Amino acid sequence: MLGSPCILWLLAVTLSLIPRAQPMAPQDFEEEEEDNTEWPPVRCDYDHCRHMQVPCKELQRPGPAACLCPGLSSPAQPPNQPRLGEVRIVAEEGRAVVHWCAPFSPVHHYWLLLWEGSGDPQKGPLLNATVRRAELKGLKPGGAYVVCVVAANEAGESLVPRDGIPAFGPCGRLSMPPRPLTLVHAAVGVGTALALLSCSVLTWHFCLRDRWGCPRRATARTAGAL
């Protein structure tokens, strides 16, 4: 019987040492729900044809979840060929604005190649990886050119087609029209030539025809004499 109070006292001490479970407040459930929220994957606002386009890796930094970038080829390989887009000609100023789209490859910089005839190409300045537009200046009126866009990284540069110009490739033909003043001069020259020709015909008809004799009048006089 003496042992019973001791046993009860030991049980009471043991139970007092066990921490009691506290009920969870509503904000605790909200915190758990916020921690377990899964953000759906979205594509980054990246357009490989947009001029001054921020690299996709930089677009992934802000925001609660990283956006998805388009797949790229290995940086250990030269970039694929860019795609030449619109070429806008400004004939009055002798220049053209060239647009292109970036390849799905790591690119460090671009440049343009310009051929006139069968000579060696002219290489333009280096352009950074965000650029998708450049100008060609000093183009001759009535000249025919071939323009190509080249992309490069540490592994090398994109290929330039040697035979022919494939569709949707990095190259295209560029034909400069004559200057408007040249067309006006040509029109004035043609008009002057037509006016001189008309004057010559009229002069022969009214003056030289009577001096040299007209075959029709001679025939008529001969018929009257008979």
C-alpha positions as CSV (number, residue, x, y, z in Angstrom):
1,M,0.0,0.0,0.0
2,L,2.9,2.4,0.7
3,G,4.1,2.0,-2.9
4,S,0.8,3.3,-4.4
5,P,1.2,7.0,-3.4
6,C,4.8,6.9,-4.8
7,I,3.7,5.5,-8.1
8,L,0.9,8.1,-8.4
9,W,3.4,10.9,-7.5
10,L,5.8,9.6,-10.2
11,L,3.0,9.5,-12.8
12,A,2.0,13.1,-11.9
13,V,5.5,14.4,-12.3
14,T,6.0,12.6,-15.7
15,L,2.7,14.0,-17.1
16,S,3.7,17.5,-16.0
17,L,6.9,17.3,-18.0
18,I,5.2,16.4,-21.3
19,P,4.5,19.6,-23.4
20,R,0.9,20.1,-24.2
21,A,-0.2,20.4,-27.8
22,Q,-1.4,23.9,-28.7
23,P,-4.3,24.3,-31.2
24,M,-3.2,25.8,-34.6
25,A,-4.4,29.3,-35.3
26,P,-6.0,30.2,-38.7
27,Q,-2.9,32.1,-39.8
28,D,-0.8,29.0,-39.4
29,F,-3.0,27.2,-42.0
30,E,-2.6,30.2,-44.4
31,E,1.2,30.1,-44.0
32,E,1.2,26.4,-44.9
33,E,-1.0,27.0,-47.9
34,E,1.3,29.8,-49.1
35,D,4.4,27.6,-48.8
36,N,2.8,24.8,-50.7
37,T,1.6,27.0,-53.6
38,E,2.9,25.7,-57.0
39,W,3.3,28.3,-59.7
40,P,2.4,27.1,-63.2
41,P,5.3,27.4,-65.7
42,V,5.1,30.3,-68.2
43,R,7.2,31.2,-71.1
44,C,9.4,34.2,-70.9
45,D,8.5,37.4,-72.8
46,Y,11.2,36.7,-75.3
47,D,11.0,37.3,-79.1
48,H,14.0,36.3,-81.1
49,C,13.1,38.9,-83.8
50,R,12.6,41.8,-81.5
51,H,15.2,44.6,-81.7
52,M,17.1,45.3,-78.4
53,Q,15.7,42.0,-76.9
54,V,16.9,41.3,-73.4
55,P,18.6,37.9,-73.1
56,C,16.2,35.3,-71.8
57,K,18.4,34.4,-68.9
58,E,18.0,37.9,-67.5
59,L,14.2,37.6,-67.9
60,Q,14.2,34.6,-65.6
61,R,15.6,36.5,-62.6
62,P,12.6,38.6,-61.4
63,G,9.3,37.1,-60.3
64,P,8.4,34.4,-57.8
65,A,9.0,31.6,-60.3
66,A,11.5,31.4,-63.2
67,C,9.9,31.6,-66.7
68,L,10.8,29.1,-69.4
69,C,13.3,30.1,-72.1
70,P,13.4,28.6,-75.6
71,G,15.9,25.7,-76.0
72,L,19.3,26.7,-77.3
73,S,22.1,24.7,-78.9
74,S,25.3,23.9,-77.0
75,P,27.6,26.9,-76.4
76,A,30.5,24.6,-77.5
77,Q,29.1,24.8,-81.1
78,P,29.0,27.7,-83.5
79,P,25.6,29.3,-83.7
80,N,23.0,28.4,-86.2
81,Q,22.3,30.8,-89.1
82,P,20.2,33.9,-88.3
83,R,17.1,34.4,-90.5
84,L,17.1,37.6,-92.6
85,G,13.8,39.5,-92.3
86,E,12.6,42.8,-93.8
87,V,14.9,45.0,-95.8
88,R,13.6,48.6,-96.1
89,I,15.3,50.6,-98.8
90,V,15.6,54.4,-98.6
91,A,16.6,55.3,-102.2
92,E,16.7,59.0,-101.6
93,E,19.4,58.6,-99.0
94,G,21.3,55.7,-100.5
95,R,20.8,53.4,-97.6
96,A,18.8,50.3,-96.4
97,V,17.6,49.1,-93.0
98,V,18.1,45.4,-92.5
99,H,16.2,43.3,-89.9
100,W,16.9,39.7,-88.8
101,C,15.8,37.1,-86.3
102,A,18.3,35.5,-83.9
103,P,19.0,31.7,-84.1
104,F,18.2,29.4,-81.2
105,S,21.8,29.4,-80.2
106,P,24.1,31.3,-77.8
107,V,25.2,34.5,-79.6
108,H,27.8,37.0,-78.5
109,H,27.6,39.4,-81.5
110,Y,26.5,39.9,-85.1
111,W,27.8,41.6,-88.2
112,L,26.7,42.2,-91.8
113,L,28.4,41.1,-95.0
114,L,27.7,43.1,-98.2
115,W,28.6,42.0,-101.7
116,E,28.5,44.2,-104.8
117,G,29.1,42.1,-107.9
118,S,31.7,39.4,-107.7
119,G,34.2,41.2,-105.5
120,D,35.1,40.5,-101.9
121,P,32.4,41.3,-99.3
122,Q,32.4,44.4,-97.1
123,K,32.2,43.5,-93.4
124,G,30.2,45.8,-91.1
125,P,30.9,46.7,-87.5
126,L,30.3,44.2,-84.6
127,L,26.9,44.4,-83.1
128,N,26.0,43.0,-79.6
129,A,23.6,40.1,-79.0
130,T,20.5,42.3,-78.3
131,V,20.6,44.0,-81.8
132,R,18.2,42.8,-84.6
133,R,18.5,45.8,-86.9
134,A,21.3,47.6,-88.7
135,E,21.8,50.2,-91.5
136,L,23.7,49.9,-94.8
137,K,24.9,53.3,-96.0
138,G,26.6,54.5,-99.2
139,L,24.6,52.3,-101.6
140,K,24.7,53.3,-105.2
141,P,21.6,54.2,-107.2
142,G,20.7,51.3,-109.5
143,G,23.2,49.0,-107.7
144,A,22.6,45.3,-107.0
145,Y,23.9,43.8,-103.8
146,V,23.8,40.6,-101.6
147,V,23.6,41.1,-97.8
148,C,24.1,38.4,-95.2
149,V,23.8,38.3,-91.4
150,V,26.5,36.4,-89.4
151,A,26.2,35.3,-85.8
152,A,29.2,34.4,-83.7
153,N,30.1,33.1,-80.2
154,E,33.3,31.7,-78.6
155,A,33.0,28.5,-80.6
156,G,32.9,30.2,-84.0
157,E,30.6,31.9,-86.4
158,S,27.5,30.8,-88.4
159,L,27.8,29.5,-91.9
160,V,27.3,31.8,-95.0
161,P,25.9,30.0,-98.1
162,R,28.3,30.0,-101.0
163,D,26.0,28.8,-103.8
164,G,22.7,30.4,-104.2
165,I,20.5,32.2,-101.6
166,P,18.1,29.8,-99.8
167,A,14.7,31.0,-98.7
168,F,14.4,31.9,-95.0
169,G,18.2,32.0,-94.7
170,P,20.7,34.6,-93.5
171,C,21.2,36.2,-97.0
172,G,19.1,38.2,-99.5
173,R,19.4,40.3,-102.6
174,L,19.1,44.0,-102.5
175,S,18.4,46.2,-105.6
176,M,18.6,49.9,-105.3
177,P,16.3,51.9,-107.6
178,P,17.7,54.9,-109.5
179,R,17.5,58.3,-107.8
180,P,14.3,60.3,-108.5
181,L,16.4,63.1,-110.1
182,T,17.8,60.6,-112.5
183,L,14.4,59.5,-113.6
184,V,13.4,63.2,-114.0
185,H,16.5,63.8,-116.2
186,A,15.7,60.7,-118.3
187,A,12.1,61.9,-118.8
188,V,13.3,65.4,-119.8
189,G,15.8,63.8,-122.2
190,V,13.1,61.6,-123.8
191,G,10.7,64.5,-124.1
192,T,13.3,66.8,-125.7
193,A,14.2,64.1,-128.2
194,L,10.5,63.6,-129.1
195,A,10.0,67.4,-129.5
196,L,13.0,67.7,-131.8
197,L,11.8,64.8,-133.9
198,S,8.3,66.4,-134.2
199,C,9.9,69.7,-135.2
200,S,12.0,67.9,-137.9
201,V,8.9,66.2,-139.3
202,L,7.0,69.4,-139.5
203,T,9.9,71.3,-141.1
204,W,10.2,68.7,-143.8
205,H,6.5,68.7,-144.3
206,F,6.1,72.5,-144.8
207,C,9.4,73.7,-146.2
208,L,11.7,71.0,-147.6
209,R,8.8,69.2,-149.2
210,D,8.1,72.2,-151.5
211,R,11.7,72.8,-152.3
212,W,12.5,69.2,-153.3
213,G,9.2,68.6,-154.9
214,C,6.4,66.4,-153.7
215,P,5.9,63.1,-155.5
216,R,2.2,63.4,-155.2
217,R,2.0,66.9,-156.6
218,A,4.3,65.9,-159.5
219,T,2.0,63.0,-160.3
220,A,-1.0,65.3,-160.2
221,R,0.5,67.8,-162.6
222,T,1.5,65.1,-165.1
223,A,-2.0,63.8,-165.1
224,G,-3.4,67.3,-165.7
225,A,-1.1,67.9,-168.7
226,L,-2.3,64.7,-170.3
